[in-house]
Structure formats: structure tokens, C-alpha cells
Amino acid sequence: MRTTVKPGQGTKQAGAVRTRGGLSLRLDRRAVVVGLVLLALALAAGVALIGSGDYPLTPAEVLATLTGGGDAGQTFVVQDLRLPRVLVGLLVGAAFGTAGAVFQTVSRNPLGSPDVLGFAQGSSVGALVAIVYFQAGTVAVAAGAVVGGLATGLAIFLLAWQRGIHGYRFVLVGIGASAMLYAVVLYLMTKANIVEATRATTWMTGSLNGRDWDQVWPLAAVCAVCLPLVLLNGRPLRMLEMGDDAAYALGVRVDRVRVLVLLAAVVLVAAATAAAGPISFVALTAPQLARRLTRSPGPNLLPAALMGALLLVAADWASQRLFGADQLPVGVLTGVLGGGYLLWLLATERKAGRV
């Protein structure tokens, strides 16, 4: 194996790893460094979150317990109570970050995300139907969210399809679907009794409270299938940013790639929403922040996933530490911070003449 630098890309930013068999992998050194830093920060935030709570633990105690040390009390607190919550947060953040990067790349619009395009609202409708009409338990509510998200994705695909899926039409259909589904959410809330409405409101806020291993394993299975599928299509996605004609000329099967990655992204959003509720703005902000850090063109799928995991776990830690006994659901904090970021993004895009 040898490392070579591609012409015109400089010696500091990018290179290609080539094998004797003819395989090559382009590496952007800055993106690799940023990814490693984000991974380290996400894991550190996870350790800090495990150590937070009414039974505080130092990072050393958390690491010792995770590696088989610690007493019975520490093992119970870490393994049974807090570790599942942190794993759900990491996986949900990674799923939202990856899905947001896919949607923004396909739509070629920084505002393209599941929050804006109606997929989160579709999952909310599915969950609310399960709560209001079937008084469903936790598993059934999660199943309803998955069904609602997938049904919304299928409907948007069919409505946006016209000799393929194109970004502008996909965004317009998604925005229209979002408005309609939000009206359905409001209608379902009016049909609920006080107990059901309270439960539905808590779920729709988005929270990691009370998450256990029953949420970890299904979400981990979905991520294990969909995340590699999206990452393997990173190069074709990058070519799609140059336009369909250029991608066709470079040998990319445009419609096949677009449908495949969008389907994987919809499944990721549905599974993440089922596990933690429709946590807002992570899918919107994570890809944008990742791209600004890497300064690299393309979807930046892996940095976006790591940024999403870091944002969600850090926000959950902040919601516990900053508000004392009045702990906020993590969806409230991401909504406040993400709303501010959205206003800044709109102002920036308007100043640049793009909106």
C-alpha cells in the first residue's frame, strides 16, 4: 500500500491511498482530522453524560465500570440506567446527521432536512394515531412512528417523481406535505383526552429520558444496515452535486443512487424518531457545521454523522446540568439552538443572494 497525492490538490489537504490491486481511496486530511476530533468529543460527551445525575460518577469511575470494574451499584447505574440512554443519543444523532446530509445533497439546498420536508411530521402522525386511537404502549408507538415515517417518504417520492426525483420538486412536495401533516397532528391532539394529550406532547418534544436497551437494539440494527449503505454511495452523491448531466457522464446511475440513498435516509429518520421522538434541527445543523469544519466539498457524510451524535449527546448533557431540577427534554434545547441557527442561515443565504 502506498500513499500518493493527486495533482492539483496540494500536499496538505488531500491524497489517495492505493493498493496493488488497483483500488484507491481519496482521503482529505483535514476531514479525517475533523472526524477523529468529533468522534473523540462525542465519546467524551457520552462519558460525561453517563457520569451525570443524582448518583454522580467521575470519568475514571465511568470508564472503569464500562471495562468491567466498579462495584455493584456503579454497574447497575452505568450498565442498566445510563448507558442505554447515551447509546440511543449517539445513534439517533448519527442517524439524523447522516439523513440531513443526504437530503441537503439531493435537494442541493442547505434547508433540506427531515424537519422541513415533512418526514418527522409523518412519524409524529403515526405515533399519535397509535396513542390516540389505540392507547398503544411504547413498542406500538415506536412502530407507529416508523410506519408513519415510511408512508410519508413513499408518498413524497411518488408525488415528486417525474422521470426521476429532482431536488427542487422534492423540496416543494416535502414542504407541502409538512404543512398538511402538521395540520393532521393538530387535529389528532384535539381528539385526545388529557392523559393522551400529555403523553403525546411529551413524545413530540423529543427526549432521551427513560431510554433502555429495548430502544438501543432495533436502532442499532437499522444503523448497521443503512449507515454503511449511505456511506458506500458517498462518491456518487458527491458527483450528483455537479448536476445530473455531469454525473451521468461520469458513469453514475443517477436515479438509482438518488432513490437508494433517500430510502436509506428515510428509514434512518423513521427509526431515530421512533426511538427518541422528533428531535428538531439536528438533521439541519449537523451537516452544515460538519461542512464548515472540514471545508471540503461533497456531502461529508461521516463528519455529519459524528457531528449529529456530538450535538445530541452534548445537548442532553447540557439540559441536565444547566437547568437543575427543572430538566428540559433535549428536544426543547435543540429546538431553541437550532431555531437560532436557522435564522442565521437564512440571513446568510439571503445576503449571498441565494434566497
N, C-alpha and C positions, 0 to 999 in steps of 0.2 A: 504494500500500500504506500502511495506517495501523495504528497500534497502539492498542488500546483495553483498558481494564481491566474485567473482568467484575464486576458488582455483588456485594458481599459478600465479595470475595476480597482486598481490600486493595490498596494500590498498590505494595507491595514484593515480594509473593510471586508473583503470577500475573497474566497478561494474555493477550490473544488477538490474534494477527496476522490481519487480514482483508484480502482482496483485493477489487477491484472486481467480480470475477466471483462473489462470494458465498462463496468458500472461506475457511475460518478454521482457525487452528491455535492451540490453547491452549498457552501457554508458562509454566512455573513457573520464575521467575528463579533461585531457589535451586538447583533441579535442573539448570538449564543451567550455572550456575557450577560446581557439583559435577562435572558431566560433563566440562567443559573441564579442570578440575583433574586429574581421574582420567586423562583422555587424556594430558595433559602428563606426569604421573607415570609412566604406563605406557611412553610413548615414552622418557622419561629412563632408566627401569629397563632398557629394551631396549638403549639406547646403552651403559649401564654393563655390561650382560651381554656385549655384543659386545667390549668392551674388556678383559674379564676372561679369565684363562687363563695358560698358560705363556709366551705371547707377548703381554704387556700392551700396551694402547693407551690413550692419553688420549682423553677425549670429543672433543676437537678433531680428533685423528687419525681417529677413527671417522667423524665427520661429513664430514671431507674425503674419506675413501675412499668413503663412500656416495654422495657427489656427483661422483665421477669423479676425484678426486685420489688421492694416495698412491702409493707405489712398488709394484712387482710383488708383493713379499712381503706387504705390508699388504692389497693387493687380494685375494690368494689367501686369507689368513686371514679377512678380513671376508666377502667375497662367497661363498666356497665352503665355509668351515667353520662360521662362527658366525652369519651372518645367517639361514640356514635354520632353525637351532635357535631363534633368537629369534622368527621369524615363526610357527613352529609353536607356541611357547609363547603368543604373543599370541592366535592363532586358537583354540587349544584352550581357553585361559582364557575368551575371549569366548563360545565355544560352550557351555561348562559353565555360565557365569554366566547366559546367556540361558535355557538349558534349566531351570536351577534356579528362575529367576523364574517360568517358565511352570508348572512342576509345583507350586510353592508357591501360585500364584494359583488354579489349577484345583482343587487339593485344599483350599484355604483353611487350610493347615496349614504353619507355619514349618519343620516337619521333613520336608515333602515334597520330596524331591530324588532324582535318579537313584541316589545312593549307597544310599538307604534303600529305594527302591521296586523294586530288582532289575534295572534296566536295565544298570548297569555289570557286574553279575554275569553277565547274559546275554551281553554282549560277551566277558567272560572265558571263558565256556564255549566260545563259538565259536572263540576264539583257541587255547584249549587243545586242542580237538578237532583243529585244523589242525596243532598242534605234535606231539601225542602219536601220532595215528593216521596222519598223512600226512607227518611230518617236513618240514613246509612251510617255505618261505623267508619273507622279510619281507613281500613283497606278499601272499602267500597267507594269512599270519597276520592281516594287516590286513583282508583280505577276509572271513576267518572271524569276526573281531570285529564287522564290520559286519552280516554275516548273523545272528550270534547276537543282537546288539542289536535288530535289526529284528524277528526272530522272537519275542523276548521281549516287545517292545512290542505286537506283534499279539496274542500270547496274553493279555497282561494286558488289552488293550482288549476282546477277546471275552469274557473271564471277568467283567470289570467292567461290561459293557454290559447294561443293563436299562432299556429305554426311554430310552436316553441314558447318558452317563457322568457319575456324580456323585462328588464329591470323597471322601466318607467311604469308599464302597465301593472306589473306585480305590486309595486308600491301603492298605486292608486286603488287597486282592488283591496289590498290589505288595509288601507286606511278606512275605506268604506265599510269593510267587514268589522273593523274595530269599533266604529261608531254604532253599528247595528247590534253587535254583541254586547256592548256596554248598556244599551237600552234594554236588552234581554236580562242582563244582570240586575238592573234596577227593578224590572218587573218581578223577577223572582224574589227579590228582597221584600217587595210589598206583599207577596203571598206567604211569607214565612211568619211563624209565631215568634214571640220574643226570644225563646230559647234558641230556635233555629237561626234567627237573625243574628244573635250574638255569636253563635258558633261560626256562621258564615262570614261575618265581619272579621273575626279573628283569623280565619283561614285566608281570606282575601288580602289581609295586611301583609302576610308573608312572615314566617317566623321559623326559627330553629329550635324553639322550646319543646322539650319532651320528645325529641327525636331519638329513636333507638335503632337496634340492628335490623328491625323489620323494614325500615326505610333505607338502610345502607345497602343491603344486598341486591335488591332489584335495581336501584340506581347505579350501583357499581357494574352490574351486568350490562345495562344499557350503554354506559360509558365505555366499557371494554369493547363493545362492538362498534359503536358509532364514532367515537373519537378517532380510532385508527383509520376508519373508513374516510372520514373527512381529511385527516392529515395526509393520507396517501394521494388525495386529489388536490393537494396544495399547489403543485406546479400548474396543472390545468386551470385552476382557479385564478392563479396569477396571470395567466395568458388571457383569460376572459376579461380582465380589466383593460386590455388593449382594444377590445371590441370583438364582436363575433367574427367578422371577416378575417381579421388578423389571426384569431385563434384557429379558425378553420384552415387557414393557410399553413399554420404550424402543426396541423395534424390533430387538433383537439376535437373530439366529438362533443360539440358544444351542448346540445340539448340533453344528451345522456349525462354529461358531467353535472350540468345545472340541476337536473331533476334528482340525481343521486345525492348530491350534497345537500340540497334543500330538504329532501326527505329525511336524511340523517339529522339535519338541524332541527326539523320539526319534532322528531322523536326525542331528541335531547331536551328540547324545551318542554315537551309534554311530561317527560319523566321527572325533570327537575321541578316543574311546577307541582306535580303530584306529591313530591317528597317534602317541599318546603313552602308551597304556596307561590303566588305570582309576585315574587320579589322584583321590584321595579328597578330599572335603569342600569343594572349590572351588565346586561347584554348590550346596552347602548354605549356605556362609557368604557368598558374594558378594552374592546378593540381599538378605540381611539387613543386611549392612553398608551397601550402597547405600541401602536404605530409611532407615536411621538417619541417614545423612549428608544425604539430600535432605529428610527429614521430610515426604515427600509421599506421599499415598495412591496406591494402584494398584500395578501390577507393577514399575514403574521398570525397564523392560526395557533401555534403553540404558545407564543407570548400572550396572546389574547386569553387563552385558557388559563394560563398561570396568573395573569392579572385578575381575571374574574375570581379565581379561588382566593387570591390575596385580598381583594376588595371585600368579598363577602365575609370571610373569617375575621378580618380586621374590623369591619363594621359591627359584627356580632360582639366582638370583644369590647368595642367602644360603647355599644348600647348597654352592656352590663356594668362597665366601670364608670361611665360618666354620669349616670342618672340614678345611682344608688338604689334605694328600694323600688323606685318607680322605673323599673327596667322597660325600655322600649323594645317592641318587636323589631327585628333587624330590618324588616321591610319599610318601617317608618323612617329610619335613619338613611337607608339607601335612597328612599324617595326624596327626602329633603336635599341630600347632597347631589343626587342625580338631577333633580329639577334645576338646581343652580348651575350644574354643568351644561344642561340642555340650553338654558338661557344664554350662557357664554358661547356655546357652539353656534346657536342661531345668530348671535351678534357677529361672530367671526365670519360665518358664511355670508351674511348679508354685506359685511364690509368688503369681502372679497368678490362680491357681485354674483355669488352662486345661488342665492335665494332672493 
